[in-house]
Structures are given as structure tokens and as C-alpha cells.
Amino acid sequence: QVNMVESGGGLVQAGGSLRLSCAASGNIEEINAMGWYRQAPGKQRESVATISSNDIIKYSDSVKGRFTISMDTATHTVYLQMDSLEPEDTAVYYCVTVERLQAYWGQGTQVTVSS
């Protein structure tokens, strides 16, 4: 079992920045990838950014150039630096860890961007 603890959400004005963190703990032997998804009210959950154990990074088109994902393999922590935030970024953000090909999800953290 792998547990995920997220932090860093909140309320910010458009154009501002936030940094999300998510630490994985528990029975960890091999992390394949970590990442962030988000779900806005009335919409499906969508991928925001992912990073694999061999540093392959993918971003959704809507956040390219504004968000940066990074991972600390020593502490099993994934970060999402969000800059130039827009009201459209408002959503619950979920971190995910794929450990030995099994996905584990965090509880979600609210990000609200005011115009």
C-alpha cells in the first residue's frame, strides 16, 4: 500500500503562482511515474503533467510554458510549480503515483484562481 499526502493548494489571483507538493510513503519499491491531474466542476478529470522514473515529462497543452513538474526520487515527492495562473486553472488537483504498475491517488487539493 502506498499513501499520498498533498499540500499547497489555495486561493490566488490571476497571474499569481502556487506550488503543489505530494509525498508518497508506505511499501515503496519501484516508482514508475508520478503526476498531477485535475478536475473542475462538471468536467472530467484530466491529466496536467506527468514525469516518469527516467525523466520523461509530459504536459497538457493548456499548461505548457506555465507549469513545471519535478520529482525528488529520494523522498518520493512530486512537485507542481504553477505560474501565470488563470481562472480556468481552478480545479481540485490530484497527485498520482504509479508504483510497480499500480496507481495510487492523493485525496486532492483545491486550487482556486480569482479573476
C-alpha distance (Angstrom), angle and dihedral (degrees) to the residues before:
residue distance angle dihedral
Q1 . . .
V2 3.80 . .
N3 3.79 122.5 .
M4 3.78 124.0 -154.6
V5 3.80 124.9 -156.3
E6 3.79 118.5 -170.2
S7 3.78 130.2 -165.3
G8 3.79 141.1 165.8
G9 3.78 106.0 66.7
G10 3.78 123.5 130.9
L11 3.78 147.5 115.7
V12 3.79 120.8 -48.5
Q13 3.78 136.5 164.3
A14 3.78 121.2 -111.0
G15 3.78 110.6 -81.2
G16 3.78 92.3 29.9
S17 3.79 131.5 114.3
L18 3.78 138.9 -121.0
R19 3.79 133.0 -179.6
L20 3.79 120.7 -147.0
S21 3.79 123.0 -159.8
C22 3.78 130.6 -167.6
A23 3.79 125.0 -175.9
A24 3.78 123.3 -163.6
S25 3.78 120.8 -151.8
G26 3.78 139.4 167.6
N27 3.77 131.2 56.6
I28 3.82 97.1 3.6
E29 3.78 120.1 164.7
E30 3.79 105.8 147.2
I31 3.80 127.5 7.5
N32 3.80 111.3 -157.7
A33 3.79 97.2 -176.8
M34 3.78 145.1 -20.4
G35 3.75 130.3 -154.7
W36 3.76 153.2 148.9
Y37 3.79 131.1 -104.7
R38 3.78 129.8 179.1
Q39 3.76 138.1 -156.8
A40 3.79 123.9 -160.0
P41 3.82 121.9 -162.5
G42 3.78 110.8 -75.5
K43 3.79 93.3 6.4
Q44 3.78 135.9 100.4
R45 3.78 121.7 -102.9
E46 3.80 110.0 -92.7
S47 3.77 136.0 -167.8
V48 3.80 115.3 -104.9
A49 3.80 104.2 174.6
T50 3.79 137.8 -19.3
I51 3.79 134.9 -170.7
S52 3.77 125.9 -165.7
S53 3.78 128.9 -147.7
N54 3.82 88.7 -101.9
D55 3.82 91.0 52.1
I56 3.79 99.5 -103.3
I57 3.80 105.1 154.7
K58 3.78 128.4 -163.4
Y59 3.80 128.7 -175.2
S60 3.76 131.4 -171.5
D61 3.80 112.2 -112.5
S62 3.79 90.7 -115.2
V63 3.81 93.8 63.2
K64 3.82 103.0 33.0
G65 3.78 110.8 127.7
R66 3.81 92.9 15.4
F67 3.82 105.5 59.9
T68 3.80 128.4 52.4
I69 3.79 125.0 -163.7
S70 3.78 123.3 -159.2
M71 3.77 136.9 168.9
D72 3.79 134.2 -149.9
T73 3.78 104.5 -152.1
A74 3.81 93.2 -170.3
T75 3.80 93.2 60.9
H76 3.84 97.6 26.7
T77 3.80 89.5 -123.1
V78 3.79 127.4 145.7
Y79 3.79 123.2 -161.7
L80 3.78 133.6 -162.4
Q81 3.79 116.5 -161.2
M82 3.78 108.0 -162.5
D83 3.80 118.2 -165.5
S84 3.79 132.7 172.8
L85 3.78 89.6 24.0
E86 3.78 118.6 -160.8
P87 3.81 130.6 -159.3
E88 3.82 86.8 -110.7
D89 3.82 88.1 66.0
T90 3.81 90.1 67.5
A91 3.80 107.6 121.2
V92 3.77 145.4 106.0
Y93 3.80 106.8 -79.3
Y94 3.80 119.1 -147.2
C95 3.78 127.0 -167.7
V96 3.78 120.8 -146.5
T97 3.77 132.4 -164.1
V98 3.78 123.8 -163.6
E99 3.79 107.5 -153.8
R100 3.78 118.4 177.2
L101 3.83 86.5 -14.6
Q102 3.82 92.6 -56.4
A103 3.83 117.9 118.1
Y104 3.78 121.1 -136.0
W105 3.81 122.5 -172.1
G106 3.77 133.1 -152.1
Q107 3.79 122.8 -130.8
G108 3.79 93.8 -105.2
T109 3.79 133.3 -110.7
Q110 3.79 125.6 -132.7
V111 3.79 119.5 -120.5
T112 3.79 115.9 -172.0
V113 3.79 122.0 -176.4
S114 3.79 116.0 -167.1
S115 3.79 122.5 -153.8
